[in-house]
Amino acid sequence: MAKKASKGGMKIVPLGDRVVLRREAAETTTAGGIVLPDSAASKPQRGEVISVGDGHMTGEGKRLPLTVKPGDKVIFSSYGGDEIKVGDEELLLMRESDILAVY
């Protein structure tokens, strides 16, 4: 069964091979101490898995579980996923194949 993410009473249940991530906060200062405005700060490609779908479907109709689980810290493709808003929180919904590494 899929693991659910909830925030303020709303539950997100990703389907199939999709996962819901919370993106890490963007850096607001440079190494030299310069404060960056929101428009100049790049969005990090790291985040934490919040919920996962129930897995990949094989050609034989079997379901294979995903390799990531809620709580995993991951690095993902910069163009992977769709931003969704749940309550006042911005989350990412993406396929597991857009995740590049777990750390």
Summary of the structure (lengths in Angstrom):
residues: 103
radius of gyration: 15.4
end to end distance: 24.6
largest distance: 55.8
contacts: 267
relative contact order: 0.29
helix: 3%
strand: 44%
